[in-house]
C-alpha cells in the first residue's frame, strides 16, 4: 500500500508535534503546518516530512493559496488533521469582542475554512483512487463539561464537535470520514498566548472583576495543588491512538466509527457523569419538554431518530 499523505496543523508543539513524528515512523508522509514552522521544525525536514507556513487565522484567500501549495507537495492529500487551537481563562463579563473573535477563529472558524477549501480535492481524490479520506479535529471534553472562566474556549470546542458530527453526515457517503478527538488534560502549550500580549490570551494582566475572585481562586487552587493529577494524558501514547483511528487500523480496526472520541480517563469519566446527569434531568423535565407539542402529535418519527444517530 502506498504511503498516506497527511496535512496536519498546529505542529510546533504538543499533540501536533508528537503526531507528525509518529506519522513518519509509520511510513506515511506528512505536511507539517503552523506558525513559524521553519524556525521550529527545520531539523525534522526529510523526503517524508515537508513544512508549510500556515496560520489558520489568516484570511480565506491566504488559506486557499496554502491549500494549493500543500496539495502540490506530494501530489495529493489523504488525511487532514485540524489540530491548531488555543485556550485561555477569562470571565465572560470581561471578555471583549477581539478576544472572543480570536478564540473562535483559532478553535473553529479557521478549521472550517481549511476543511471547506480542501474538501473538493479530497472528494476528487477519493473518487479517483477508490479509497476513503479522513478529516480529524482536536476538540476537547470541555465541550461537554465546561469549566467556569473558560466559557469561550468551551463554547468554541462544543461548536467544533457539533460541526464535525454534521460534517460527517454530509461527507461520509462520499467516502470521507470525520472524527473529533475530545481530549482531556494533556501537558501541552495550549494555554500559552498566540500573541505577545498575555493580557489578551492568558490570565496575566487581566482586569477580572473583584466579585469573581473567589471563584477563580477556587478553580486555580484546585489545579495548582496537583497539576498532573488533572492532566493524565500522555503525549507519547496519544499519537498511535490518533493514527489508528484516522487510518482505521490497530485499536480502531474492529470498532464502529466514532464521530466523537474521548481521549483520557478524565475526559471519559467526566463526560460519562455529565451524560448520566443529563439523562436524570431530562427525565425530571420530560413532561415539560413534551408539553409544547401540538394537540394530536403522534410522536417522533423513527426515521428521524435513525437519521440523526451517530452509529453507523
Phi, psi and omega in degrees: 000135180294149179301140174285153177246124181252145164244120183238133178259160177062056190254006185277352179197175171059220184300318182299315180294316178299322184290316185295323178291326178291320180304314180296322180295338179270002176092004177270173177248150184217140170257107182270119184239163180158189178270133178059039183291326181297318181285335182265329190235012183305328182290347181265351184300139180200185176295340182255350183227114178250155181249143179220119176289116183209117173254112185291354175274001180289167177295158183303319181298322179294315180295324178300319178294323179293324177297318178298316180296317181298316182298325184283344183301306181245004178091349176189172175223132179261326188225131173250127176239108180276100186248338185300151178174180180206162174218162177193165179243123174209151171288151179300329183291323186270347183289126179265176185298323181297315179299313183295317180298317180293322178297311183287330176293317181290325187260346186220297189298320179298319178294320178298316181296309181300316182297315182296327181284330181273338185303316179302324179288320178296320179298315181296317181294317180297320181291319184286321185263358176058035172222158184277161173246166180223140174237120180245158182220138171273108177251205185207148174295345177297340175294334174268316188237076183290139175270152173296151180070010172226034187296322183286321175298310181299318180295321180293323179285323175298318178295321180298312181296323178294319176302317182296318178302312181292318180300318180301320180294329180286317192256346180299326176295345180264006179090018181239119178262150179232147180211138173253122176269108185266093190277146169273215184279124173231146180283076180246184177261022187302325184276359181282149182299142171279343179231161184302332184281105179293340180290341179273316188241015177223198179257346180290137175075007180284158181250053182299129178305141186303328183299334182271356183306310181300319180294315178295324179296319179295318180295312180296322180295323179299314181285325183291330183299320180204078187306318185290341176293338181257006177228072182286347184296145182242117181292346176279328184270331187294325183300319182294325179292313178300315181300312181300317182291317181294330181256000180057045178235180174054236185296342183259356191300322186247020180253152173295154181298132177255114181287327177232113185244123179279136178235117181115139179300322180295322177296311182299310186293318182288322179288322176300315178299317181297316181295319178295318178295321179297320178297321178297312180296318179301318180294321179297328184255009185304316182296323179291317180302320184273352183289346182268000178293149177290157180299128177089003179298131188271006180104159182295134182293136177299326179299320179293316180297322178292322182295325183266002180296144177270358180268135178295000000 
